[in-house]
Amino acid sequence: MQIAISVVYSPGPREVIETSLQVELGTTLSQVLACEALAAHARTWTIDAAGLGVWGKKMGPNYELKDNDRIEIFRSLRVDPKVARRERFVRQGAKKSAGLFARRRAGAKAGY
């Protein structure tokens, strides 16, 4: 029995490569990534510590795929999100019109 899956990879920001495949029921993640249909894109993939996932959840290479699964190949982060947030704050400054609590209700306490 054939099942439909999709393989998604983002080699860079705002760039997504998505491939739809039909595979046999019981196929594992590692078998899909080794198949010929993905060979053209496999050169750009860097499967490292970031790993693989199905619908956003990390899965091992022996995970058996189900119908309509979406395989995601994660790339590692280049910048720590906390550091990026600090740098954005330094660039924008401490303005009243910027930040999480910029829009306040009239007469409300700070932060609400």
Secondary structure as GFF3:
##gff-version 3
##sequence-region A 1 112
A	DSSP	beta_strand	2	12	.	.	.	ID=ss1
A	DSSP	beta_strand	15	24	.	.	.	ID=ss2
A	DSSP	alpha_helix	29	33	.	.	.	ID=ss3
A	DSSP	three_ten_helix	36	38	.	.	.	ID=ss4
A	DSSP	alpha_helix	39	42	.	.	.	ID=ss5
A	DSSP	beta_strand	52	54	.	.	.	ID=ss6
A	DSSP	beta_strand	57	58	.	.	.	ID=ss7
A	DSSP	beta_strand	69	73	.	.	.	ID=ss8
A	DSSP	alpha_helix	81	92	.	.	.	ID=ss9
###
